[in-house]
Amino acid sequence: MTKPQGNGASQLVQLMRLHGHNKDLTFELGTVTAAPPEVLIRLDSVGFDLDKSDLIFASRVTESLQPNDRVIVACDEEHKVFYVIDKAVIY
């Protein structure tokens, strides 16, 4: 197996092609509409905010979320759980 090449998104696609796609888990971008502790996140694909009861956070993002931050969210639609895994940064 060769090491994935390119930026993070390109590497993720290459790994998904190699290991298969999990249909139960999708990745989406969202926007923080309210900062912790009463955090709200609006996914790009839905027209309403998810609150903290819908979300599970990676520890590295819990202290750095501000309104208008973009985040990467893994969505487990079967179990209706949304994992905020990191902040999204575009250069």
C-alpha positions in Angstrom: 0.0 0.0 0.0 1.3 3.4 -0.9 1.0 6.3 1.4 -1.9 8.7 0.6 -0.8 11.9 -1.2 -2.0 15.4 -1.3 -3.9 17.5 1.2 -6.0 16.2 4.1 -9.2 16.0 2.1 -7.5 14.2 -0.8 -5.9 11.7 1.6 -9.3 11.0 3.2 -10.9 10.2 -0.2 -8.0 7.9 -1.1 -8.4 6.0 2.2 -12.1 5.7 1.7 -11.5 4.3 -1.8 -9.0 1.8 -0.4 -11.0 0.7 2.7 -14.5 1.2 1.5 -17.2 3.8 2.3 -19.3 3.4 5.5 -22.8 4.4 4.4 -23.9 4.9 8.1 -21.4 7.7 8.7 -21.1 10.9 6.6 -19.0 14.0 7.0 -20.4 17.5 6.7 -19.3 21.1 7.4 -21.2 23.2 9.9 -21.1 26.7 11.5 -21.0 27.4 15.2 -24.0 29.7 15.9 -23.5 29.9 19.7 -20.3 29.2 21.7 -20.0 26.8 24.6 -21.4 26.0 27.1 -24.7 26.4 25.3 -23.2 25.5 21.9 -25.3 25.4 18.7 -24.1 24.2 15.3 -25.9 24.5 12.0 -24.9 21.9 9.4 -24.7 23.2 5.9 -27.3 20.5 4.8 -30.0 21.4 7.3 -32.0 24.5 8.1 -31.9 24.3 11.9 -29.3 24.3 14.8 -28.2 21.2 16.6 -27.7 21.7 20.3 -25.3 20.1 22.8 -27.7 17.2 23.4 -27.2 16.2 19.7 -23.4 16.6 19.7 -20.3 14.8 20.9 -17.1 16.8 20.8 -13.5 15.9 20.3 -11.7 17.3 23.3 -9.3 19.4 21.2 -12.2 21.6 20.0 -14.1 22.2 23.2 -12.3 25.2 24.4 -11.7 27.0 21.0 -15.2 27.3 19.5 -16.5 30.7 18.7 -19.5 31.9 16.8 -19.0 31.7 13.0 -16.2 29.0 13.3 -16.5 26.3 10.7 -16.4 22.7 12.0 -16.1 19.2 10.5 -18.9 17.0 11.7 -19.2 13.2 11.4 -22.9 12.3 11.2 -24.2 8.9 12.4 -27.7 9.3 11.1 -28.9 5.9 12.2 -28.2 6.7 15.9 -28.9 10.5 15.4 -25.5 11.4 16.8 -23.2 14.1 15.4 -19.5 14.1 16.3 -17.7 17.5 16.1 -14.2 16.3 15.2 -12.3 19.4 14.4 -12.4 23.0 13.2 -12.3 23.5 9.5 -9.7 26.0 8.2 -9.4 27.2 4.6 -6.2 29.0 3.5 
